[in-house]
């Protein structure tokens, strides 16, 4: 981890196969970015083989594994306990800090959906990071028992301290996945994160061409903001 004045800081990107990765590999990412965390996004589309997971095990990085869309978008968390347990078992060699459940925009805040989310939370505790894309979940603090993913996105900017943990995804202010954050915008976000006084701060950039430079600058800003 990166140790700030009071908090532990983890910076990374959502995936690593982008134009800025000149090595086109996780190896290049680990050796050249200065980041200490990464989201595995490919698992949302296709579940990797156990052999592939074993290869990733060789890298020292903090993992967040994006849960397969069959669980989040097809089954919409309904009756998925067995599938979640199987998914988690596959990735045990990586010792993931989080399993990221990105839910679809039409997954609205109903009593039934709150119950579905909490069933996942009961299985994984604070290793479950749930990202909502329907804004009604953000009216007040979402009443779910796991880490609520903070988002900086075209649908709004919402930041949460979930029992000492901030998990923030930087998607882009006015354009999903294709947006360059200015230094002032990053400073503004950093100030809000520090003010939440969480124990651990995780920030993942998901804005394509500018992920690398924005991530490096955010790391610098957060560390400087915590200096005595």
N, C-alpha and C positions, 0 to 999 in steps of 0.2 A: 504494500500500500504506500501511498504518498502521505506523509505525516505533516499536517498543518499545525497551527498553533493549538487548536482544540479538537479538531476533527480529523478523521481518516478520509482521504480523498481518492476516489477511483475515477479515472477518465478513460473513455474508449469510444469506439464507433460501432455502429450497427452493421456488422459484417466487415469484411476486409478486402474483398475483390472489387476494387474501384480503380479508376485511372491513376489516382495518386500513388497507388501501390505498385511501384515499378518492378518489384519482384513477383507480383501476382501470387503471393503466398502468405500464409500465416507466419512463416519464418521471417519474412521481410518485415511484416507488421511488428512482431515482437522486438526485432533488433533495431528498427529505425524510427519508430514513432515516439518512443518515450512513454507510451500508454501502458497501464497496468491492468486493464480490463477489456473485455470484448463481448459483444452480443453475437451469438450464433443465430443468424437469421435463416440460413438455408434449411434448418430443421422445421420451419413453418411450412415449407413446400414439400419437402421430402425427408423422411426419417433416414438418417445415415446408418450404415452398417456398423456392427460392433468393431470391426477391423478399423474403420475410419476413426471411430471414437478413440480407440487405443493409440492411433497415431497422434491425435491431438493431445493426448495425455502427456506427451513429452515436453509441452510448452508451459512455462511458468507464467500464468496469467489468470486473473479472476474471471470466471465464466458466468454469463447469463444466457440461458438456453431458451430460445423462443419455442413455445409449445406448438405442436403441429396443428394446422388449421382444421383438421378433422375434429379435433377436440373443441376448439374455440369457435369455429365458424359453421361447421356442418352440424355437430351435435350441440353446440351452444352451451357446453358444460353440463348437459343433461345426462345423468347416469354414466359419468365418465370416470368414476373412481378407479376401476380396473385398468382402463387405458392410461390414465395418468400415472398409476403405479408402475406400469410396464415401461412407459416413456422415461420416467425417473430412473428406473433400474438400468436402462441402456446407458445413461450418461453418468452413472456413479463413478467411473474411472476419472472423470474430470473434476469431481467434487464441486459442482456448480454452486455458486452463492445464491443464484436466483433461477427460477423458471418463470419466464415472461409469458403471461396470458394476455395477448392483445385481442380484445373483443371487438366485434363489428359495430359500426355506427347504429345499426338497428337493434342492438342489444340494449333495450331500454331499462330504466330503473323501475322494476316491478318487485313485488314481494317475492315472487317465484324466482326471479333472477338474482335477487340479493341472497336468497337461500342457496342457489346453485353456486354462487361465488364463495359463500362461506363454507360449503362442503369441500371445495378445493382447498380453502384456507386451513380447514381442520386437518387435512391430509399433509400439507406441506409447511404450515406455520409461516414464519417470515421469509421462507425461501420462495413463496408464491408472490410474484409481483404482478398486479393486475392493472392493465391499461384500458381505460374506458375511452370510447370515441363518441359517446352520446353525452352532450353537455349537462343533462339533468343530473348526472351522477356527481357533478361538481358544485351543486347548490348546497353549500354547507359541507362538512366533512363526510365523505362517503362512509356509510355505516357497515363496513365490511372488516373482517378480522384478519387482514393481511396487509402487505405493503401496497399502497395505492400509488401507481406510477404518476409522477408529475409530468406534465407535457408543456412544451413551448411550441405552439402550432397555429395554423390558420383558424382553428375553431376556438382558440383562446389560450391563455397562459395560466396554468394552474400548478401551484407548488405545495407539496405536502410533506410534513414530517410524520412518518408512520412509525411510532414507537422507537424513535431515535434514528430512523433511516430515511434518507431522501434518495429516490430513484427517479432521475429526470431524463427524458428523451427530448432532444432538440431536433424537431422536425422541420423548422422553418417558419418564419412569421407570417408571410402572406402567400407562400407557395410550398406545398408539401414536397419535401425531399430535395428541393432545388432552391437553396437560399443561402446567401452569404451573410452571416452575422457580422455586424460592425463591432469594433472594440467597445464602443459605448453600450451597445446592447448586451454584450457579454458581461461587462462590469455591472450593469443593472441586474442581470440575472444572478450573478455571483453574490451581490449584496443581499438579495432576497434569500438565497440559500443559506448564507452565513447567519442571517438574522433568525432563521428557523431553529438554529442551535441544535442540529441533529448530531448524533454520534458519528455516523458514516454518511458520506455524500458520494453518490454514484451519478455520473453524467455521461450519457451516450449520445453522440452526434449522429444524426440520420439525415444529413443534408448533402449527400453526394459529393460534388466536386470540392466543397469547402470543408469537409469533415476534418481533415488532417490539420490544417492551419487553425481552424476555429478551436479544435480540441487542444492544441498546444497552447494557444493563447488563454483559453479558459483555465487550463492547469496553472499557468503562470499567475493569472489574476487571483485565483482562489488561494494559492499559496501566499501571495503577497498580502491578501486581505486578512490573513490570519496571523501575520507576523506580529510579535509583541510590539 
